[in-house]
Amino acid sequence: MKLGKNEVILFSGDSITDGNRGKSMDCNHIMGHGYQYTVAGRLALDNAENMPKFINKGYSGETAGGLLEKWQADVIENKPTILSILVGVNDGGCGYFSRITPEKAALRYETNLRAILETTRKELGNITIVVCEPFYFPLDKSDCSYKNTPHPDGVEGPFKRPDSDDPEDSVAYRVEANKIIRAASRKLAEEYGCIFVPLYDKIHEQAARSRMEYFIWDGTHPSIACHMLIADEWLRVVEEHMNR
């Protein structure tokens, strides 16, 4: 995918985008690890003659509302030419703990994402905005070890998966909330002229080749296999759109 001069690509989102990123100018860690690192690396290498810049503004545990609170400093003031947003899974989780209905949790997400897109269009004009579909996949809890992830169980353990203690009503709630949130993300992407990167069905399709834990290791976070999948889909969809 070819980029012009003076391009700034900014990734915004929750822990999936944060990727344990560094908070200093240590260029070994500033992008974190995950799909955003892979996408940035591919674009940086392919466009080195034009020296594009890359920014990671993901935050672990963040919701769409939390991103909105920091949007001016994190996004508007950095003036990206390409903006990528992946957020939504925590909106479902926070809705459960707030004891509101899944519908209300999804509406809160939609309201905040709409404000994000509205502000961005108003302040930055017709930049390229990429909205990635948020996802959540409940896992089989009959075995909460790590043996079905891409890493040997016990290599740093023993540990139990973080989702092993999630109550069943929490899991059911998050499934329902995420279904509505996914639909809202697609609707708003279309409404605001954004590129939409569908991920839920693609992850489900690829996980059928092995186990869901090999792609989503705790119900929420991608494994190395899934981060590669997200990066591939991001690059494919965005390039197809930009080549039209």
C-alpha positions as CSV (number, residue, x, y, z in Angstrom):
1,M,0.0,0.0,0.0
2,K,1.5,3.3,-1.1
3,L,1.5,6.4,1.0
4,G,2.4,10.0,0.0
5,K,4.7,12.4,1.8
6,N,3.8,13.9,5.2
7,E,1.5,10.9,6.1
8,V,0.7,10.4,9.8
9,I,-1.1,7.2,10.7
10,L,-2.6,7.1,14.2
11,F,-4.0,4.0,15.9
12,S,-6.6,4.6,18.6
13,G,-8.3,2.0,20.9
14,D,-8.2,-0.2,24.0
15,S,-5.7,-2.8,25.2
16,I,-5.8,-4.6,21.8
17,T,-4.2,-1.5,20.3
18,D,-2.2,-0.4,23.3
19,G,-0.2,-3.6,23.1
20,N,1.8,-2.7,26.2
21,R,3.2,0.3,24.3
22,G,6.1,2.3,25.7
23,K,5.2,5.8,27.0
24,S,8.6,7.3,26.1
25,M,10.5,7.8,22.8
26,D,12.0,4.3,23.0
27,C,11.5,3.3,19.4
28,N,11.8,-0.4,20.3
29,H,8.5,-0.3,22.2
30,I,6.7,2.9,21.3
31,M,4.1,1.1,19.0
32,G,3.5,-1.7,21.4
33,H,3.0,-5.3,20.1
34,G,0.1,-6.4,18.0
35,Y,-1.7,-5.7,14.8
36,Q,-0.8,-2.0,14.9
37,Y,2.9,-2.8,15.1
38,T,2.6,-5.1,12.1
39,V,0.6,-2.7,10.0
40,A,3.0,0.2,10.9
41,G,6.0,-2.0,10.1
42,R,4.7,-3.0,6.7
43,L,3.7,0.5,5.7
44,A,7.0,2.0,7.0
45,L,9.1,-0.4,5.0
46,D,7.0,-0.1,1.8
47,N,7.0,3.7,2.0
48,A,10.4,4.5,3.5
49,E,11.3,7.0,0.8
50,N,8.3,9.1,2.0
51,M,9.0,8.6,5.7
52,P,5.5,8.2,7.1
53,K,5.0,8.7,10.8
54,F,3.1,6.3,13.2
55,I,1.4,7.0,16.5
56,N,-0.2,4.6,19.0
57,K,-2.8,6.0,21.3
58,G,-4.3,2.8,22.6
59,Y,-5.2,2.5,26.3
60,S,-5.7,-0.7,28.3
61,G,-9.3,-1.1,29.6
62,E,-10.5,1.9,27.5
63,T,-14.1,2.5,26.2
64,A,-15.3,4.7,23.4
65,G,-16.2,7.3,26.1
66,G,-12.7,7.2,27.5
67,L,-11.2,7.8,24.1
68,L,-13.5,10.7,23.5
69,E,-12.3,12.4,26.7
70,K,-8.7,12.4,25.4
71,W,-9.6,12.9,21.7
72,Q,-8.4,16.5,21.4
73,A,-4.9,15.9,22.7
74,D,-4.5,12.4,21.4
75,V,-5.9,12.7,17.9
76,I,-6.9,16.2,16.8
77,E,-3.7,17.9,17.9
78,N,-1.6,15.1,16.2
79,K,-3.4,15.8,12.9
80,P,-3.3,12.2,11.4
81,T,-4.0,11.7,7.7
82,I,-5.0,8.2,8.4
83,L,-6.9,7.3,11.6
84,S,-7.6,3.8,12.8
85,I,-10.1,3.1,15.6
86,L,-10.7,-0.3,17.3
87,V,-12.8,0.0,20.5
88,G,-15.9,-1.5,21.9
89,V,-15.2,-4.7,23.8
90,N,-14.8,-2.9,27.1
91,D,-18.0,-1.0,26.5
92,G,-19.8,-4.3,26.9
93,G,-17.9,-5.2,30.0
94,C,-18.4,-1.8,31.7
95,G,-22.1,-2.0,30.9
96,Y,-22.4,-5.3,32.8
97,F,-20.7,-3.8,35.9
98,S,-22.8,-0.7,35.6
99,R,-25.9,-2.9,35.7
100,I,-27.4,-1.3,32.6
101,T,-29.0,-3.4,29.8
102,P,-26.9,-4.5,26.8
103,E,-28.9,-2.2,24.7
104,K,-28.1,0.8,26.8
105,A,-24.4,-0.2,26.9
106,A,-24.4,-0.3,23.1
107,L,-26.3,3.0,22.8
108,R,-23.6,4.6,25.1
109,Y,-20.9,3.2,22.8
110,E,-22.7,4.4,19.7
111,T,-23.2,7.9,21.2
112,N,-19.6,8.2,22.0
113,L,-18.3,6.8,18.8
114,R,-20.6,9.2,16.9
115,A,-19.1,12.1,18.8
116,I,-15.6,10.9,18.0
117,L,-16.3,10.7,14.3
118,E,-18.3,14.0,14.3
119,T,-15.4,15.8,16.0
120,T,-12.8,14.3,13.7
121,R,-14.7,15.2,10.6
122,K,-15.3,18.7,11.8
123,E,-11.7,19.3,12.9
124,L,-9.7,17.3,10.4
125,G,-12.0,17.2,7.4
126,N,-11.9,14.4,4.9
127,I,-9.1,12.3,6.3
128,T,-9.1,8.6,5.9
129,I,-10.8,7.0,9.0
130,V,-10.7,3.3,9.5
131,V,-13.2,1.7,11.9
132,C,-12.3,-1.8,12.9
133,E,-15.1,-4.1,14.1
134,P,-14.9,-4.9,17.8
135,F,-15.2,-8.5,18.9
136,Y,-15.7,-10.8,21.9
137,F,-15.6,-14.6,21.9
138,P,-16.6,-16.7,24.9
139,L,-14.3,-19.7,25.4
140,D,-14.7,-23.2,26.6
141,K,-14.1,-23.2,30.3
142,S,-13.8,-27.0,30.8
143,D,-10.0,-26.5,30.5
144,C,-8.7,-23.0,31.4
145,S,-5.1,-23.8,30.8
146,Y,-3.1,-22.2,28.0
147,K,-2.4,-25.5,26.1
148,N,-4.6,-24.4,23.2
149,T,-2.9,-21.0,22.7
150,P,0.1,-20.6,20.4
151,H,2.4,-21.1,23.4
152,P,3.3,-24.2,25.5
153,D,1.2,-24.4,28.7
154,G,3.2,-23.7,31.8
155,V,6.2,-22.2,30.0
156,E,5.8,-19.2,32.3
157,G,3.2,-20.7,34.7
158,P,1.3,-22.2,35.9
159,F,-1.5,-19.7,35.3
160,K,-5.2,-19.8,34.7
161,R,-6.8,-17.9,31.9
162,P,-8.2,-14.5,33.0
163,D,-11.7,-15.4,31.8
164,S,-11.8,-18.6,34.0
165,D,-13.7,-16.8,36.8
166,D,-16.0,-14.8,34.6
167,P,-19.7,-15.4,35.7
168,E,-21.9,-17.0,33.1
169,D,-24.3,-14.0,33.2
170,S,-21.4,-11.7,32.5
171,V,-20.4,-13.8,29.4
172,A,-24.0,-13.9,28.1
173,Y,-24.3,-10.1,28.7
174,R,-21.1,-9.4,26.8
175,V,-22.1,-11.6,23.9
176,E,-25.4,-9.7,23.5
177,A,-23.8,-6.3,24.0
178,N,-21.0,-7.0,21.5
179,K,-23.5,-8.1,18.9
180,I,-25.3,-4.7,19.0
181,I,-22.0,-2.8,19.3
182,R,-20.6,-4.5,16.2
183,A,-23.7,-3.4,14.3
184,A,-23.3,0.1,15.6
185,S,-19.7,0.3,14.5
186,R,-20.6,-0.7,11.0
187,K,-23.5,1.7,10.8
188,L,-21.5,4.7,11.9
189,A,-18.6,3.8,9.7
190,E,-20.9,3.9,6.7
191,E,-22.6,7.1,7.9
192,Y,-19.4,9.0,8.3
193,G,-17.7,7.8,5.2
194,C,-15.1,5.6,7.0
195,I,-13.4,2.4,5.8
196,F,-14.9,-0.5,7.8
197,V,-12.7,-3.5,8.6
198,P,-15.0,-6.5,9.4
199,L,-13.2,-8.9,11.9
200,Y,-15.8,-11.0,13.8
201,D,-16.7,-13.4,11.0
202,K,-13.1,-13.7,9.8
203,I,-11.8,-14.6,13.3
204,H,-14.7,-17.1,13.7
205,E,-13.8,-18.6,10.3
206,Q,-10.1,-18.9,11.0
207,A,-10.6,-20.3,14.5
208,A,-12.6,-23.2,13.0
209,R,-9.3,-24.5,11.7
210,S,-8.1,-25.2,15.2
211,R,-9.5,-23.7,18.5
212,M,-10.8,-20.3,19.4
213,E,-8.1,-20.1,22.1
214,Y,-5.5,-20.2,19.4
215,F,-6.8,-16.9,18.1
216,I,-8.5,-15.2,21.1
217,W,-6.7,-16.5,24.2
218,D,-9.0,-15.1,26.9
219,G,-12.2,-14.2,25.1
220,T,-11.1,-10.6,24.5
221,H,-7.5,-10.4,23.4
222,P,-6.0,-11.6,20.2
223,S,-3.1,-14.1,20.1
224,I,-0.2,-13.7,17.8
225,A,-2.1,-15.6,15.1
226,C,-5.1,-13.2,15.5
227,H,-3.0,-10.1,15.5
228,M,-1.6,-11.2,12.2
229,L,-5.1,-11.8,10.9
230,I,-6.2,-8.3,12.0
231,A,-3.1,-6.8,10.4
232,D,-3.7,-8.7,7.1
233,E,-7.4,-7.7,7.0
234,W,-6.6,-4.0,7.8
235,L,-4.0,-3.8,5.0
236,R,-6.2,-5.7,2.5
237,V,-9.4,-3.7,3.2
238,V,-7.7,-0.3,3.4
239,E,-5.6,-0.8,0.3
240,E,-8.7,-2.0,-1.7
241,H,-10.6,1.1,-0.7
242,M,-7.7,3.5,-1.4
243,N,-7.1,2.0,-4.9
244,R,-10.7,2.6,-6.0
